[in-house]
Amino acid sequence: MKFASAILVLPALALAQTNTTTSSAASTSSGAPDLSVCEEQAGPYADACPQCEPKCEGSSAYEQCLYSVFSNINYIQSQCWQHGGQNCRGNAIAQVCG
């Protein structure tokens, strides 16, 4: 079942990455992006928002894109952990967000 959920996440992520017609991430007065929406969607991965948010920047489905990014991270981390991997969280973030 976990594999099926990852398959559903990937097309949404690809769609969100290719559609860059609008910008949903507002900038603060200092010019830094407002990561509050990202942090809300990221849950326990909120610290990865500076690294992962650019994948969805400009997406017309910004929140859905973020949800897909962090769901994919969670899936990869879970698979790694189940197979006895090391640094699963960091590796999953790096694999999805670069």
C-alpha positions as a printed Julia matrix, in Angstrom:
98×3 Matrix{Float64}:
  0.0    0.0     0.0
  2.89   2.38    0.73
  4.22   1.88   -2.77
  0.84   2.81   -4.25
  0.76   6.06   -2.27
  4.19   7.02   -3.58
  3.03   6.41   -7.13
  0.13   8.79   -6.55
  2.44  11.45   -5.1
  4.97  11.52   -7.92
  2.64  12.74  -10.73
  1.37  15.56   -8.52
  4.93  16.57   -7.75
  5.9   16.55  -11.42
  2.84  18.6   -12.36
  3.49  21.12   -9.63
  7.13  21.5   -10.65
  6.37  22.19  -14.3
  3.63  24.76  -13.75
  5.38  27.99  -12.8
  2.82  30.62  -13.78
  2.12  32.03  -10.33
  4.07  32.59   -7.17
  2.41  31.5    -3.95
  5.36  31.99   -1.64
  5.22  35.61   -0.59
  8.37  37.46    0.32
  8.79  39.26    3.59
  9.94  42.86    3.72
 13.55  41.64    3.97
 13.18  39.77    0.67
 13.37  36.34    2.29
 10.59  33.92    1.29
  7.7   33.42    3.69
  8.05  29.77    4.64
  4.99  29.62    6.93
  2.87  27.67    4.43
  5.76  25.31    3.77
  6.34  24.78    7.48
  2.65  24.01    7.97
  2.64  21.42    5.18
  6.02  19.97    6.19
  5.13  19.06    9.75
  8.18  17.34   11.29
 10.26  18.27    8.22
  9.72  22.04    8.66
 13.47  22.56    9.07
 13.88  21.35    5.46
 11.67  24.13    4.03
 14.56  26.38    2.95
 15.95  23.46    0.95
 12.65  22.03   -0.34
 10.36  25.02   -0.86
 12.04  26.12   -4.12
 10.78  22.88   -5.76
  7.25  24.29   -5.5
  7.92  28.0    -5.82
  5.7   29.47   -8.51
  3.43  26.43   -8.68
 -0.27  27.07   -9.23
 -0.87  24.18   -6.83
  1.66  25.34   -4.23
  0.22  23.64   -1.14
 -0.41  20.39   -3.0
  3.13  20.47   -4.34
  4.53  20.92   -0.84
  2.34  18.1     0.43
  3.69  15.87   -2.33
  7.3   16.81   -1.61
  7.04  16.06    2.1
  4.94  12.93    1.59
  7.63  11.64   -0.75
 10.33  12.43    1.82
  8.34  10.57    4.45
  7.9    7.56    2.17
 11.6    7.37    1.32
 12.6    7.79    4.96
 10.19   5.04    5.98
 11.52   2.63    3.37
 15.1    3.36    4.41
 14.3    2.88    8.09
 12.5   -0.41    7.41
 15.59  -1.73    5.67
 17.95  -0.71    8.46
 19.42   2.31    6.7
 21.49   5.05    8.29
 20.71   8.79    8.24
 17.37   8.0     6.59
 15.83  11.43    7.22
 18.78  13.37    5.8
 19.14  11.06    2.83
 15.43  11.27    2.02
 15.5   15.08    2.12
 18.61  15.15   -0.06
 17.08  12.71   -2.56
 13.85  14.69   -2.94
 15.06  18.27   -2.52
 18.65  18.06   -3.69
